[in-house]
């Protein structure tokens, strides 16, 4: 028993430290070696995440104090059901996207390279050698800076997911944010302004989160997530204790994380950042980076704060913003004429779904219904259903959106444009890409079988059980809208018409993409297809998901 | 708030003439930190000058770190009142130091990005034609 246990604990530390080490190491290597290292690391992380998931599924919460230093000053890593699920999603998507980026180095960004004047500076791929003053410089596709940044980002993501205390969560979020900004900036000149804007937003969000964490610490005297949750519920049980500081902290944390997750009035930065990022980066940003903030939000609301009645207004405000996000994001997605901004707006819309559960948490009537005769509800059933529905939606969104952004980016690289009108009939030449777009659309709309369907089903049933029928309305409207905008994106690509002349005149592979680039037609197309397939296949996991989330759940 | 009793014992109260309120040192710094953070935030959101925005973000960062330091001193104050105080809370101080490191990191990244953006603007749009029509202003999409 002891030996496999310690092996799993080793994995818990290694999922954070191995990508970090690889990130540092890759700076020293040439660009070809970086690709090899990147793929090896992603295989390693996939392998290390598996025992964690298995062990947590069997009902254990893993905990590791790094270096043997205990809680107040040491770093505690902890993996419960929520951590294991997000860790597994990140490992799968990260590995697939890494393989894609290794197979198609051109998808990792653009760099200014001095042309044949200084070949040494150019092959280094370092941005410092490419100042605008050096006039014989040209944009070359492919940026080896992708690998250290992405591996660092991965390390940060895993750190957020397995962190046992709020402060390491903050450090992980910062690492994710800063590397994500730099990853956006790899997209070349048009991406720099978007990256800078993203930097301001991400840092502002982190600062608000940090103040919130400090406030919670000053009330509870601990940074540990579980301990501070206990301390707060004890304070609440005492009754007369002043919880204003906790409410303020939750307001700040929610606002900061809403900035990072791009909840609706705060969403404007996301569109340019996600749509101007390189093809291999957009899927990572949309599928994973946003999920880190969502994960922390769930932790803060469910584990730290608990069901304080004082938070009800905030919960309703956030749920209202979520509803607005679904409506506004969908309408804006319908109005786009280009593929990548459309997908970015669909992210904005999907973010809204994750905030709908908050009023369910705090409704006193929810708990009153549970365990009473006549209602077939066990204790915590509503909460468990709502949480697993939300998590299923988030995981399904991760898989589907990664696939969708990968295929859209691939099409953009192929044809030099992502105007939907100009891509009419692309499905004829590239059936696999358009097929994977279709599969991920199934997942995003939430058609039966997909993980998105399981999520919506779980969320809807628990909403009905708690008497929150408005959630049902929002879900149905959101589903119809997402069907509309995804059909708008995918349908023109499927046009095969012989009667329509325009359908067959696709723009040739031109501009910045080299026509002789074999990687565009090769195995790289498998990557979005695998993710699209997973979106649909994982739909069977709905019930299993609920079971895993029970491990280490706060109720 | 709950600080009032300890404040008298310490005699560290500061007369804030503003509203005739008697503030403890900690409360004074809390207010000051909040003011600095809010001013920085407002400036950051309102200005269009990129360097000014970066500086304003730094000011916001300093403000929030001041709030945290004041909170650290607060727990020291209550500990002193109980008779055994190690001074400033070490955990929150560690938070502040990490926060400073991160401030340096994002300032550096922001400065590099601003230098590139403005470097291109300064060197003219000469190479616009070369890099093809794919370049689009990300701001224009909204």
Interface residues (C-beta under 8 A of the other chain):
Chain A: X72 X73 X131 X132 X133 X138 X139 X167 X171 X174 X178 X181 X182 X185 X188 X189 X190 X191 X192 X193 X194 X195 X196 X197 X199 X200 X203 X204 X206 X207 X208 X210 X211 X213 X214 X215 X217 X218 X221 X223 X242 X268 X271 X272 X273 X275 X276 X341 X416 X417 X511 X512
Chain B: X1 X2 X37 X41 X44 X50 X53 X54 X57 X60 X61 X64 X67 X68 X71 X74 X75 X90 X91 X92 X94 X95 X98 X99 X102 X105 X106 X109 X110 X113 X114 X116 X117 X119 X120 X123 X127 X130 X131 X132 X133 X134 X135 X136 X137 X138 X139 X141 X142
